[in-house]
Amino acid sequence: MAYQSLELGSAADDGTGDTLRAGGDKINDNFSEIYTAIGSGTAIASGISADATTITLSAPTITGVVGGTQTSATITTLTSTTVNPGTLSLAAGSITDSSGTIDFGNENLTTTGNITGAAQFLVANDGTIGSAGDTDAVAISSAGVFAFSATTEASATGTAAVTLAGGLGVAKDIWVGDDIVLDSDSAVIKFGDNQEVELTHVADTGLILKHTATGDGTPVKLTMQTGENALTVGEQLGVIDFQAPGESSGTDAILVAAGIEAVAEEEFSSSSNATKLSFKTASSEAAAEKMSLGSGGQLDVSGSVAAGAFNDNIILNGTNAASANAGDDLVLDGSAASTDVGSRILYEDGSTGNERYLDSVNETDAIETVGKIILDGYGTTTGTGDALLNETGGHLLYNEAPLPLQLGGNEQGDVAFNDGTNWTTLAPGTSGYFLKTQGASANPVWAEPTGGDTWTYQTIQSTATGTSVTFTGFASGTKHIWVQFLACETDGDADFEVLIGDSGGIETSGYFGAAGGFSHTGTGRAQSATAHWYTQGTEGLVDTNQTITGTVQIFRTKGGTTHHWNMISQFGGVHTSTSHIFAMGAGGKELSGELTQLRIELSNNNFDGGNIICHSE
């Protein structure tokens, strides 16, 4: 109901105002609305009192719009209330929302007390939460992502943009844009769902990597992997470098001083992962390889190998036990002075303080009273197969039988042999003679070589039919092969083609050279190929049914130390009494191994008569 005012008229008793009854009715209606709004309809609520300056609400329920400034008050319940406009300022007291939402719109709520929410405290999408000094300290996106505006550098656990007095649990990945500091001695990083692998700080020392499981077969394992998918020769799989970059001397002092690398020895494939370990050290340089352990187990050292001390035998290919033959029997000594530094052998004669040396000064002509150098010893004492140096006074003892250490005479070309009783020498022989043995009961002698046929003859091959003939069974070391063509006939004018091969078979590539010739009319022709050697190169110069006689010789080059072969050929042929040709050829070919086979073939015609003979030496 709208407020009703009393009509008073224009002047007293002019008859234009409300009657007493009408005026009283308006007054009753106005009071009734007030009593209903702030009371029970018949009485004002007991929680409201007033004096000349203050209206006091005792535990009221306020519905509607709250405006202005309220101080030093307690509002126990706001139901679907909007605070607008102005500022609701609570210097003391509290606001409790028990049934609805308090909406401050664009206005401020200022309080020195607490704001308590029963279930949720909501900030508008992309809104902020702040303090008086930093009003947007925390921004919350519509997706719930928190962003802190502070950029304070972390310098301690309590000095940072975000600090926590307790622990922090994160269910997913953590991305860090700069340093991570574990600010306590013995700090631990644990890995795995069971936290069984630990990386632990050791104060003022370093780190410990540990597998905490106590059962058998649970070592800690550190694997260095490369993500490269096509490793080639010389590429590194992993590198560990040692360096002192803070060294104040600078220059060489701050270079990499040592390192270990795993390096591919060949291109990786489904059947190869050959890798060497490279050990790098430096003197006045960046560290470079000085020692390597290859994939086959070979150890390569670029410098000398020094041993500080050995307190037991050095046994080559033996299993001698440390008993009767134990002790410092062989010492490679690097303590000698002047010209003998690092170049002498210290040995003992078995008695204390009686050391002897082998070097450029001492014992140059003989070895006296050596203790023991055991080669291939297998027992705790000497026995069959043992070799002891000077066990019985200046001899080499093999299987309990003494032998003189000095074998042969002092003249160049002497040969030492056993004459059935003692070791003796055979004086140098005449130049060109050979050493001839005469069996177990006679001494060797020098003998003069005798002449003889050194050729090996292959079985003669007929060329009456077919398109090819093959010779095999050449001895290892063969240097010269001679093939003779005896009146070989063909049913056409094709060239004889020569092919060779090793244990892998006849080869049909890698040949070079040419052949050519002239006919009786003076017409010339030449041919070359890489799949074989041509021997004539005259195909097409005469008609069919020619008869050919000639030779082909092939020689291994460089004195037989390689598998490279050169070929030369010479041929003469007739078709009729008035039709003839002359031809020759030359070429070369490299094999992978020893030559084991040779083939003569026709590519377009057939053999029609004659024979081929092959000799080798």
PEFENSUL-V544336 format. One record per run of one state. SS is the DSSP state (H for helix, E for strand, L for the rest). FROM is the first residue (numbers start at 1). LEN is the number of residues. Records with the same first field share a line. If there is no record, write none. Layout:
# PEFENSUL-V544336
SS = FROM-LEN  FROM-LEN
This chain:
# PEFENSUL-V544336
L = 1-19  40-4  45-3  51-4  58-3  67-8  76-1  84-4  91-4  96-7  104-5  112-15  130-8  141-5  149-7  157-2  160-28  192-5  203-3  212-24  244-7  255-1  265-4  270-2  273-2  282-6  294-5  302-14  317-14  334-4  341-3  349-6  359-15  376-11  390-5  399-2  405-10  419-4  427-7  437-8  448-8  458-3  463-5  473-7  491-6  503-2  507-5  520-4  528-5  535-12  557-1  561-3  577-2  591-6  602-5  617-1
H = 20-19  251-4  338-3  558-3
E = 39-1  44-1  48-3  55-3  61-6  75-1  77-7  88-3  95-1  103-1  109-3  127-3  138-3  146-3  156-1  159-1  188-4  197-6  206-6  236-8  256-9  269-1  272-1  275-7  288-6  299-3  316-1  331-3  344-5  355-4  374-2  387-3  395-4  401-4  415-4  423-4  434-3  445-3  456-2  461-2  468-5  480-11  497-6  505-2  512-8  524-4  533-2  547-10  564-13  579-12  597-5  607-10
